[in-house]
Amino acid sequence: MFYDHVIDLIDALQRVADGEILNLMVFMPPRHGKSELVSRMFTAYLLYTQPEKWVAISSYAAELAYTFSRNARDNYRTAGGAVKEDAGAIKHWETGSGGGLWATGVGGPATGKGFHYGIIDDPVKNAEEAASRIIRNKHWDWWNSTWLTRQEPGAARIVVQTRWHEDDLSGRILDQLEDDPEPWHVVNMPAIKETDPRSFPECCTVIDDRREAGAALCPPRYDLDALSKIKRKDPYFWSALYQQNPSPIEGALWQRQWFVDTAFDVAPKGLRDVARDWDTAYTDDEKNSATAFVEAGQDAEGTIYVTDLDWRWLETPDAESWMLALGGAHYIERKASGKSIAQTLKRRGIAAVEVSVPGGGDKIARTSLAAPMAEAGKVRIARHLLPKLLDDEKQGILKFPNGSHNDLNDALVQAIHRLTMRAGRNTKKATSSNTTPYGY
């Protein structure tokens, strides 16, 4: 069905095909038809009407780009277009009139190829990638050093995405326009129209969103009730993915009021999956990393309760003794010291599980993925622990990422990820024989 927002996007794409728009950004929420229209249908339309031209398509993964290419080829054939018999692969197919389509993943090779229409659809795979400055830098380097070098004179560029992060590929392009103006047309369609529309650089033209403030983008598919449920579940990603307005995370990853407003004196009975999450270290030198833990569980609604925390600078044997004395189930990050400690605990009959945390070695990325749970009021801290957690001179998380130590921060992040993942999966509780990560 051609909903109003689809018709508006079609109009913008036709202006690209007619040469009126050379640079187009499309920002829409998930599952609102942007990829179907742009990457599967518009690509076929371009080559059916301009078979001498070359279209390039890229996405976060080469396989997804190949899927778009296959769909475009099928649509092109359905419309009556002929594909050159000896050049019909999904990675690269030709019309027989001098043009065709090639596909690659973001960051992938494009040597020897060019395009008249270059489409990047969903350059970011997920929140973990978006939160990684390393990956964002790679995307930007690829955009400048590879993608832009493949454009023919007068080529059109289209970037389609939901906005995962303020510094994603689209965000960097927009930031660059402040110092180096270039005309871009922006189709910005939040899931719910806001009273004050988002501003863009002066060199940009922006689609006229004719909805009244507070109206849903596509009520037959996602009405206001459905959108409200999504918003309550995760406010940060609602703003980013659905409203196309990612707010800054880095530099202020934790905020005091998130924890002060929800602090508790007595934890509710019946908490599930109560365990300690550990960030371990080798040394008793306070200049180096400490061994830290956060004890937490969750209620039936998925709210996380932090009931204890601590850290010490200990050699590995002393850290093992400390953990043995505490008992209970332990989740230990899979790294050199953690692996050794987990094996020792299991040999002594203590429940221990080695885990990996989303975000890999990028601590800011890991924390950025956990912080929205606290912002949503889903992470509650025992009141007597607040000074230690928030303001300790060495380990206070409000100093992260600029504080001297981040061991407590890492343990808290691991606990949040563990319980968030377990809330949505029917995974086994930790036992002395359980050596499987909890879904990471």
N, C-alpha and C positions, 0 to 999 in steps of 0.2 A: 504494500500500500504506500502511496506517495503522500506522506504526512507533510505538514506545512514546512517543517525544518528541512525535510528532504528536498522539497521544491526549491527552497532558498539556496541550498547547497548546489543543486543542479544548475541554477542560474549562474552561480559563481564559476562553476566548472566550464560552462559553455563560454563564458568570457575568457577563460584560459585558452580553450580550443580556438577561439576567434582572435587570439593575440592581444586582447585588451588588458589582460592581467598576466604578468610574467612571474610574479612571486605570490604564492597563496599559502596561508596557514589555516588549518582546519582544527579547531578545538571543540570536541564534543564528549559527552560522557560515554562510558562503555555501553555496548549493546544498543546503540542508537543509529546504526547503519552506515557509519562513515566509511569503513573499510569495504563494505559491500558495494557502495556507490563509487568510491574513488578508485580502489585498487582492482576490483573485479570487473566493474562495468565501464567506467570512464576510460580505462586503458584500452579496452576492446573497441569502444566508440572512436577513440583517437586514431587507432590503426585502421579501422574500417573506413573512416572518412579521409585519413591522411596516410595511406599505406607506404608512402615514401619516407616517413619520419621514423625516428627511433625513440622508443619509450624505455626508461630504466626504472626499476622498482626495487626498493630495499626495505628491509625490516630488521628487527632486533636479532633475528635468526635467519640464516640462509634458507632453512626448510620452510619457514613461513613465507618468505619472499617467493620461493618456488611454487608454493601453493597458490599464492596470488597470481603468479604467472600462468599456471595451469588453468585456473578459473578464467582468466582473461582470454587465453587461447580458445577455451571452449566457447565462451560468449562470442568471440570474434567469428568462430566457425559457424555458430548458430545463426549469426546475422548474415551469413553468406560469404564471409571472407575466406580467402584461400591461403593456406600455410604452405610454404615452400617444402617440398617433399624431403629434401636432404638437409633441412635445417628446421626441425620441428620439436627439439628437446625443450623441456620446461625451463631449463636454465637460459636458453637462448633459442628463440624461434623467429623466423623471418616471413614476411608477407609475399615475397617474390617481386615486389615493386621497389626494392631498395631499402625498405625499412624493416622494423621488427621490434622485439622486446627482449631485454636481458634482465636478469635478476641476480641479486647478491645480498648477503647479510650486511648490516651496519658494521663497519670495520673490515669488511671483506674486500677482495681484489676487484679492480675494474680496469685493469691494464688493457690498452688497445681498443677500448670501447668508448662510445660517446652517446649523448642523448639530446633530443630536442625537447623532451618532457621527462623530467626527473622527479620521481615520487618516492618519498620516504614515509612509510606508514608504520607507526608504532616503533620508534627507534629504541625505546626503553622496555625491557622485558617485564620488570616487576619493581616493587619498592626497594628490594635489596640493591639492585643495580642503580636505581635512581639515587639512593642515599650514598653511593660510593663516588667520592670525588675522583678517584682514579679512573673509573669507567666513564664518568662524565667528561673528563679530560680527553680520554681516548676517542669518544664520539666527536668531540669538537675538533681534534686533530684530523680525524678521518674526513669530516665534513670539509675542512679547508684544504687538506693535502691530497685527497683522493676524489671525493664526490664532485666538488666544484671544478676540478680540472677536467672532468669528463663532459662538460656542457658545451654544446655547439653554440655559435654566435646567435643571440636572440632566444636562447633556450628558456623554457618555463620551469620553475621549481615549485613543488608542492610538498609541504610538510604536514602530515596528518598525525594527531596524537591526542591522548588524554594527558593532562599535565601532572606528572608524578612529582615534580620538584621544581622550585623556582629557578634552579640553575641547570635544567635539562637542556637539550639541544635547542628547542624553541626559545627558551629563556635566554640563552646566550646570543642567539640571533637577534632577539629583540633588544637586548642590552647593547649590542654592537651598533644598532641603528641610531642610538643616541649620539654617538660620535661620528658615525659614518652613514648618514641617511641614505636610504634606498627604498623605493616604493614597494610595500607589501600590502596585500589585501588580507584581512583577518576575518575569518568566519568563526566568531566566538559565541558559542551557544551553551550556556550553563544549564544544568538540569532544571533549576528553578531560577527564573529571572530575578535579579537583584534590583533593589531601588536605585543604587548607585552603580552603574555599569563600570567595568574595569577600564582603565585608561591604557592607551598604547602610544608609542612614539608618534610624533606629529607627522612623520612621513608615511604612516600607515593609514589606509582607509579601513573602516570596520563595517561589517554587515549591519543593516538596520534590523534589530530584533524587535519585531512589532508586538510581542507579547506584553501584557501588563505585568507590572512587578508582582512577584509571588506566583506566577503561572508556571506550570510544568512544561517541559519541552515537548514531551510526547505522551499526553495523558492516556491514550489507549494502551500503551505498553507499560508506562511507569507513572501512575497517578501520584498525587501529593502524599497519600498515605504510604504508598510503597517507598517513595523517596524519603519520607520522614524516618522510616525504619532504618534505611541505609545510613542516614545522617546520625541517628542515635548510636548506631553500632560503632562508628569510628569517625569522629568529627574531623580529624586531620585529613584523612583520605577522602572524606566527603568534599571538603573544600578544594582539594587538589584534583581528584579524578572527576568529580561530578560538577563542581562549580568552576573548574578550570582556573583556580586561583590558589596555587600552592603557597603556603605561608613559610617564612624562613624558619629553619630548624637549627642549623649550625650556629654556634655562638651563644645560644640560649636553649640548650637541649632540655633542661629540667627547670621548672618554675616552682618556687616555694609554695605558692597557694594550692597547687595541685595536690600536695601532700598534707598541708596544714588543714585545709577545708574538709578532708576526708579521714583524718586521723581517728583511731579507735583506742578505747581503753581496755576493752575485753573482747577478744576474738570470738566470733560466733562458734557455736558447737557444730561438729560434723564437717569440718573443712576436709576437702579431698586432696589427695596427692601432696600431702605435706612432706617436705624434704628440704635438704640443704643443698644449695648450689654454690660451688666452690670455684674460685680463681686461685690457683696454686702457684707457688714459687719455690726456689731452691734455697734461699739465703736468709740469714738472720741480720743482715746489714740493712738498716732503715733507709739508706740511700737508694736501695733497690726495691723491687716489687715485694709486696707482702702476700701472705696467704690469707684470703678473705672468704667469708661465707655469708649468704643470706638464706634464712629459713622462711619458707612461704608455702601457703596452700591456697585453695580457692573454694568459694561457696558454690552452690548449685546454679547461680546466675553467672558464674564465670568471673566474679570479682576476686582479685588477688589480695591476700592479707599477709603482710610481712610481720612475722612474730618474733624474730630474733636476727641479729647480725653481729659480726665481730671480725677482727683481723689481727694477725700477729706476724712478726718477722721471725721465721723459723727455718732451720735446716729441715730437709725432707724427713728424716726419721722422727723429729719432734712434731712435724705437721701430721704425720701418720698417727702418732700417739694421741694427738689432740682430737683427731677425727674419730679414732677408736673410742675414746672416752665419751664423746658426744653421742655415739651410736646413731641409730636411725638410718634412713636411706640418704645416700649422697650422690649428687650429680656433679661430675668433674669434667671440666673442659678438656677435650682431647688435644693435649700438647705434651711435650717431653716430660715435665714434672708430673702432670696430671695422670698420664698413662701409667707411670711407675707406681704412683700412690694408689690408683684404682686397682691395679693388679694385687698390691699388697693387702688392701682391705678385703678384696674378694677371697683371697687365700685364707683370711682369718674369719670368714663367715659374715662379713659386714656387707650390706647391700650397697653396691657402687656401680654407677653407669657412666661410661665415657660418652661425652656429647660434643657436637659441633654447634656453633651458633651462627645464624644467618648474618651475613655481612663479612664473613671471613676475618682477616686480620685488620680490617678497617674499623677501628673502634668507634669512630664517629658514625659510620654507616650502621653498625650494630645498635648503637644507642638511639639513632634516629628511627629505627624500626620499632623500638620498644617504647619510646616516649609518648606516642599517641595514646597508648593504653592509660598512662597516668593522666594525661590531659583530659581524657574522657571520664575520669573519676573511678577507673577500674583497678587502681593500685592503691591500697590503703595500708598505712604504716602505723604500728603501735606507737602511741603518743610519746612514750618515754624514749623511743629510739630516734625521734626526729632530730634532736641536736647532733647526735652522732652521725646520722645518715647525711644530713644536709650541710652541716657547718663545720665538721671536724677540719682542723687546720691542714691535715695531710690527705684525708680520704673523703672529705665532704663532696657529694656529687654535684652540688651547685657550682663547684669550681671547674667541673669537667667541661671542655677538654683541656683547659689551661692550668689545672692544678698540678701539684707535684706528683701525685699518685692517683691511679685510676682502678685499683684492685677492687674496691668496694663497688664502684660503678659497674665493673665488668660482671661481678657476681649478681648484682641486682638485674642487670640486663639479661643475663642467662636465666635467672629465675622467671622473669616476665615471659621470655620466649618459651621456656619449657611449659609453663602453665597455659599460655595462650594456645600453643600447638596441641597440648593434651586435651584441652577443652573441646577441640573439634575433631578428635580422633579417638577411636576405641583402642587405646594402646595399653600394654601391660604395665602394672606397677613394678617399680624396681625391686629386684630380688638379687640374692647373692649370685645367681647364675645368669642374670640378665646383662648381656654385654652389648645390646643393641641400642643405638641412639633413639631418642624419642621423636622420630619423624623428621629430623633436620636433614 
